[in-house]
């Protein structure tokens, strides 16, 4: 027996409340100071005098394992499903057996004719 939503879609088997410990991105130290640092991706500061590495009060937070999300809700979309990439019909059949846990996304390299 599959429960249906008001819109007619399938609901997930169990819908956990997703709680993120931190939603703000971890910014690289001195990203605002130099124009040559184009992408704001995190890099660990390694300088001997770095106030970020030494975790002084008032400086940017460093990445550590304590900011990890709950393993039950990791990779879960807001609709309660995990994403599954589909590139052929056989993978679609696999998805139909797990349709209460995973939702499908058609891969970008599948043509419009085969969609």
matplotlib code that plots the C-alpha trace (Angstrom):
import matplotlib.pyplot as plt

x = [0.0, 1.5, 0.4, -0.3, 0.1, -2.6, -0.7, -0.5, 3.2, 4.7, 5.8, 9.0, 8.8, 10.3, 10.7, 13.4, 13.6, 16.8, 18.9, 22.1, 24.7, 26.1, 24.6, 27.1, 30.1, 33.5, 35.4, 39.2, 41.3, 42.1, 39.6, 38.6, 42.2, 43.6, 42.1, 44.1, 42.2, 39.3, 37.3, 36.2, 36.8, 38.2, 42.0, 43.5, 45.7, 49.2, 51.2, 53.1, 51.5, 48.0, 45.3, 42.7, 44.8, 45.4, 41.6, 41.7, 38.4, 36.6, 38.2, 36.7, 35.8, 37.9, 36.5, 36.4, 34.5, 32.1, 30.2, 29.2, 25.5, 23.5, 24.2, 20.4, 19.7, 22.9, 22.3, 18.5, 16.6, 14.0, 11.3, 12.6, 14.2, 17.8, 18.8, 19.6, 21.1, 19.4, 21.2, 19.4, 16.2, 17.8, 18.6, 15.0, 13.8, 16.2, 14.7, 11.1, 12.0, 13.3, 10.8, 10.1, 13.7, 15.1, 13.9, 15.3, 17.2, 17.8, 21.5, 22.4, 23.9, 20.5, 19.0, 15.6, 14.4, 15.3, 13.9]
y = [0.0, 3.3, 6.5, 9.3, 13.0, 15.5, 16.3, 12.5, 11.9, 9.1, 10.0, 8.7, 5.8, 7.7, 11.5, 12.6, 16.3, 17.6, 19.6, 21.2, 22.2, 25.0, 26.3, 29.2, 28.2, 27.9, 30.8, 30.8, 33.0, 36.4, 35.8, 39.5, 40.7, 39.4, 39.6, 36.6, 34.2, 33.8, 30.9, 31.1, 27.3, 26.3, 25.8, 24.9, 27.7, 26.4, 29.5, 29.4, 32.7, 32.2, 33.4, 31.2, 28.0, 28.9, 29.5, 33.0, 34.5, 36.6, 34.9, 32.7, 29.2, 26.2, 23.1, 20.1, 16.9, 18.2, 20.2, 17.0, 16.3, 13.5, 10.2, 9.5, 12.8, 13.2, 13.5, 13.7, 16.2, 18.5, 16.2, 13.4, 11.3, 10.5, 11.4, 8.6, 9.3, 7.4, 6.9, 3.9, 1.9, -0.8, 1.8, 3.0, -0.5, -0.6, 2.7, 1.4, -1.3, 1.4, 4.2, 5.0, 5.9, 7.3, 9.7, 9.7, 12.4, 11.8, 12.2, 15.2, 13.0, 11.2, 12.6, 14.2, 11.3, 8.7, 10.7]
z = [0.0, -1.1, 0.6, -1.9, -1.4, -2.3, -5.6, -6.4, -5.7, -3.7, -0.2, 1.4, 3.7, 6.7, 6.6, 9.1, 10.1, 8.5, 10.9, 9.6, 12.1, 9.9, 6.7, 6.0, 3.8, 5.3, 3.7, 3.0, 5.2, 3.6, 0.7, 1.0, 1.0, -2.3, -5.7, -7.0, -4.8, -7.1, -5.6, -2.0, -1.4, 2.0, 2.4, 5.8, 7.1, 7.7, 8.7, 12.0, 13.2, 11.7, 14.0, 12.2, 12.7, 16.3, 16.7, 18.2, 19.3, 16.6, 13.6, 11.0, 12.0, 10.8, 9.2, 11.6, 11.9, 14.5, 11.8, 10.0, 9.4, 10.9, 8.9, 8.7, 7.0, 5.0, 1.2, 1.7, -0.4, 1.1, -0.2, 1.9, -0.9, -1.8, -5.4, -7.9, -11.3, -14.2, -17.4, -18.9, -18.6, -16.5, -13.8, -14.0, -13.1, -10.1, -9.0, -9.2, -6.6, -4.2, -5.0, -1.3, -0.6, -3.8, -6.4, -9.9, -11.9, -15.6, -16.4, -18.6, -21.4, -22.0, -25.2, -25.5, -27.7, -25.0, -22.1]

ax = plt.figure().add_subplot(projection="3d")
ax.plot(x, y, z, "-o")
ax.set_aspect("equal")
plt.show()
